[in-house]
Amino acid sequence: MANFLSALKESRLVKGTVYALVGLFSYPGINIVNHLKISGMENLEGLPKRNVLFVSNHQTYFADVITFIHIFCAFSWRKKNRLGLPFYLIWPFTKVKYVAAEETMKNNWLTKLFTLAGAITVKRTWKSDKGEVRRGLDPSDTRKITAALDKNWVITFPQGTTKPFAPGRKGTAYIIKNYQPIVVPVVITGFWRAFNKKGLRFKKKGSLLSVTIKPPLAIDYADSIENILEVVMDAIEQSKSFMMKGRHHLLSVIDK
């Protein structure tokens, strides 16, 4: 029975229905109330339907990943650097998973619905009640992510927090080194300005939301975890060299 329910949750019928509901609810906020600028959708061309890891900076709990799913679905309908009208929700691209904190996804019925959209729930590697404390990698969480990569595109946020320029987690580099996925970096801006921290309420309407999909990284899988992480953080523009390199970065630091 447990296996049947698990298979049902992963079915295109269930995930497609959730994508349609979440997509119709979120589309106006992403592409009408605010303005979405997409760059680099051509870098999705030719990617296999499995073992692709998207790494991105993180600005809200849900608006970021929902926007990625919109983009992937639009791409599957051959849209180029735009969403257009959301007809793609009739038959969405559902081979997508995303990494999310376990406690965040248990908050209420809405977050539980988002879980059905493909969340890989992991335990937080940090806690902020008494300052940031980094914990070791949980092997069970690693297995969840690598199992997801076997059949899907996976979205992860190496910093594990919406705080800009927080250090990346070595767990992401560990997965890259040991399982050798294609790694596609994504840089987002404007989400912190448009939405609250959860990404479910507007903070400033009319904001420009920018999503830049970069070409897959040339990763030396034999390199050290530390060096791989440095490459990833530089690619998503969250390394020290990018910290004060632009007005939007400075404003996001001040806003936080």
C-alpha positions in Angstrom: 0.0 0.0 0.0 2.8 2.4 0.9 4.5 1.7 -2.4 1.3 2.3 -4.3 0.7 5.7 -2.6 4.3 6.7 -3.3 4.0 5.8 -6.9 0.7 7.7 -7.1 2.3 10.8 -5.7 5.0 10.6 -8.3 2.6 10.0 -11.2 2.2 12.5 -13.9 -1.5 12.8 -13.1 -1.0 13.9 -9.5 2.1 16.1 -10.2 0.5 17.6 -13.3 -2.6 18.5 -11.4 -0.6 20.1 -8.6 1.5 22.0 -11.2 -1.6 23.3 -12.8 -3.1 24.5 -9.5 0.0 26.1 -8.2 0.9 27.4 -11.7 -2.5 29.1 -12.2 -2.3 30.6 -8.7 1.2 31.9 -9.0 1.4 33.0 -12.7 -0.2 36.5 -12.2 2.2 37.4 -9.4 5.2 36.3 -11.4 4.4 37.6 -14.9 1.6 40.2 -14.6 1.8 41.9 -11.2 5.5 41.8 -11.5 7.7 41.6 -14.6 9.7 38.5 -15.4 12.9 38.7 -17.4 14.3 35.3 -18.5 17.8 34.9 -20.1 19.5 31.7 -21.2 16.6 29.3 -21.9 18.7 28.2 -24.8 21.1 26.6 -22.3 18.3 24.0 -21.5 18.5 22.7 -25.1 19.9 19.2 -25.3 19.9 18.5 -21.6 19.0 14.9 -20.7 15.9 14.4 -18.7 17.8 13.0 -15.7 21.0 13.7 -13.7 20.9 17.4 -14.2 21.4 19.6 -11.1 20.3 23.2 -11.2 22.2 25.3 -8.6 20.9 28.7 -7.7 21.1 31.6 -5.2 18.0 31.8 -3.0 15.7 34.7 -2.2 12.4 33.4 -1.1 11.1 30.0 0.1 8.7 29.3 -2.7 8.6 32.0 -5.4 12.0 31.1 -6.7 11.4 27.4 -7.3 7.8 28.0 -8.6 9.3 30.4 -11.2 11.8 27.7 -12.2 9.0 25.2 -12.7 7.1 27.7 -14.9 10.2 28.2 -17.0 10.9 24.5 -17.4 7.3 23.9 -18.4 7.3 26.8 -20.9 10.6 25.5 -22.3 9.0 22.1 -22.9 6.4 23.9 -25.0 9.3 25.5 -27.0 9.0 29.0 -25.5 12.2 31.1 -25.7 13.1 33.4 -22.8 9.5 34.1 -22.0 6.5 32.3 -20.4 3.8 33.6 -22.7 0.3 32.5 -21.8 0.4 29.5 -19.4 -1.1 27.0 -21.8 1.9 24.8 -20.8 0.1 24.0 -17.6 -2.3 21.8 -19.6 0.5 19.3 -20.1 3.4 20.4 -17.8 6.9 19.1 -17.6 6.9 17.2 -14.3 10.3 15.5 -14.3 11.5 18.1 -11.7 12.4 17.9 -8.1 13.6 20.5 -5.7 15.4 20.5 -2.4 13.5 22.0 0.6 13.9 22.1 4.3 11.8 19.5 6.0 10.3 21.8 8.7 9.3 24.4 6.1 7.3 21.9 4.1 5.3 20.8 7.2 4.0 24.2 8.1 0.5 24.1 6.7 -1.8 22.6 4.0 -0.3 24.9 1.3 3.3 23.8 1.9 2.1 20.2 2.0 0.6 20.8 -1.5 3.9 22.2 -2.6 5.6 19.0 -1.4 3.5 17.1 -3.9 5.0 19.2 -6.6 8.3 17.4 -6.1 9.9 18.5 -2.9 12.9 16.5 -1.6 12.7 17.3 2.1 16.0 17.5 3.9 17.0 18.4 7.5 18.4 21.9 7.8 22.2 22.0 8.1 22.1 25.1 10.1 20.0 26.7 12.8 19.8 30.4 13.7 18.3 30.6 17.2 21.8 31.0 18.8 23.8 32.0 15.7 24.5 29.9 12.7 25.7 26.4 13.4 26.8 24.2 10.6 26.0 20.5 10.9 27.4 17.5 9.0 25.8 16.0 5.9 22.9 13.7 6.6 23.5 10.5 4.5 19.8 9.8 4.2 19.3 13.3 2.6 22.1 12.6 0.2 20.4 9.4 -0.9 17.1 11.2 -1.5 18.8 13.7 -3.8 20.8 11.2 -5.7 17.8 8.9 -6.1 15.9 12.0 -7.5 18.7 12.7 -9.9 18.3 9.2 -11.4 15.0 10.2 -13.0 14.7 14.0 -12.8 16.1 17.4 -13.0 16.8 18.6 -9.5 16.9 22.2 -8.2 19.0 23.0 -5.2 20.1 26.1 -3.3 23.6 25.5 -2.1 23.4 28.2 0.6 20.3 26.6 2.2 19.1 30.0 3.3 17.7 33.2 1.7 20.4 35.3 3.3 22.6 36.7 0.5 26.3 35.6 0.4 25.9 33.0 3.1 28.5 30.3 2.7 27.6 27.3 0.5 27.1 23.8 1.9 29.7 21.2 1.2 26.9 18.7 0.8 26.1 20.1 -2.7 29.7 19.8 -3.8 29.9 16.2 -2.3 26.9 15.2 -4.5 28.5 16.8 -7.6 31.8 15.2 -7.0 30.5 11.7 -6.3 27.5 11.4 -8.6 28.8 13.7 -11.4 25.5 15.3 -12.6 25.4 18.0 -15.3 25.5 21.2 -13.2 23.6 24.2 -14.5 24.0 27.5 -12.5 21.1 29.9 -12.3 21.2 33.5 -10.9 18.0 35.2 -9.8 17.4 38.8 -8.7 14.4 40.9 -7.6 12.5 38.2 -5.8 13.5 39.5 -2.3 12.1 42.9 -3.4 8.8 41.6 -4.9 7.8 39.0 -2.3 8.0 38.4 1.4 10.4 35.8 2.7 8.1 32.9 2.0 7.4 34.2 -1.5 3.6 33.9 -1.0 2.8 37.6 -0.4 3.6 40.7 -2.3 6.0 43.2 -0.8 6.5 45.5 -3.8 4.4 45.2 -6.9 5.8 46.0 -10.3 9.2 44.6 -9.5 11.5 43.2 -12.1 12.2 39.5 -11.5 15.3 38.3 -13.3 16.3 34.7 -14.0 19.5 34.0 -15.8 20.2 30.3 -16.8 23.9 29.9 -17.5 25.6 27.2 -19.6 26.4 23.9 -17.8 29.6 24.2 -15.7 32.8 22.5 -16.8 33.4 20.5 -13.6 36.6 18.6 -12.7 35.0 15.8 -10.7 38.4 14.7 -9.5 38.9 18.1 -7.8 38.4 18.7 -4.1 35.0 19.3 -2.6 36.2 22.7 -1.5 37.3 23.7 -5.0 34.1 22.4 -6.6 32.0 24.4 -4.1 34.0 27.5 -4.9 33.3 27.0 -8.6 29.6 26.7 -7.9 29.4 29.7 -5.6 31.2 31.8 -8.1 28.8 30.6 -10.9 25.7 31.6 -8.9 27.4 34.9 -8.0 27.4 34.4 -4.3 31.2 34.2 -3.8 33.2 36.9 -2.0 34.3 38.3 -5.4 30.6 39.2 -6.1 29.7 40.4 -2.7 29.8 44.1 -3.4 29.8 44.0 -7.1 26.4 45.4 -7.9 23.8 47.7 -6.6 21.2 44.9 -6.5 23.4 42.8 -4.3 24.1 45.7 -2.0 20.4 46.5 -1.7 19.5 42.9 -1.0 22.1 42.8 1.9 20.6 46.0 3.3 17.1 44.7 2.9 17.9 41.5 4.8 
